[in-house]
C-alpha cells in the first residue's frame, strides 16, 4: 500500500524536478508503479486501478 502523505509530498517536487519534464510519465514509489499526468491545476495519478488527483502548488 502506498503511503499517500509521502506520495503527496513527493508530487509537490515534480514541477521543479528536471527528471519529470514531460506532461505524462511514470515512476516507482513504495514498490508501486505510478502513472502521472500533469494538468494545469492538478496531477492525475493512477496506481493500479485507483485514480487520485492532487493539486499543483
N, C-alpha and C positions, 0 to 999 in steps of 0.2 A: 504494500500500500504506500502511496506517495504521501509524503509529509507536505500538506498543502501550504502551510505557513512558510516553510523553507522554499517551496516552489514559487510562491508569490514574491518572496524576497529576491530570488534568482531572476524572475521575469522583469523586475524593476531595472535590472542591469542590462537587458538585451539591447536597448536603444543606443547605449554607449559602447557596446562590445563589437569591435570590427569583425569578429568571427561570425556574427549573426546579422550581416548587412542585408540579406535578401528578405523579401516580404513573406516568403514561405520557406520553412526549414524544419529540420527535426534534430532532436538532441536526446541524450540519455540522462535520466535523473532518477535517483533512488531505484536503480535497476529497472526502470520503466522507460519505454520509448515514447517520447512526446513529439507530436506533430504540432507545429505552431504557424499560425497565420497572423501577420501584423496588419491591423486595420488602423484607421485614423485615430479612433478613440479607445481602442482596446486590443488585446491579444486574444485570439481564439486558440485554445489548447485542446487537443484530442489525446486522451490517454486510454488506449483500448477503445471501448465503446462510449466512454464518458467524455463529455464536452464541457469545457469551462471557458468563461470569458472573464478576463481580468483587465481592469482599466489601465491605460497607459498613463504614466506620471509625467 
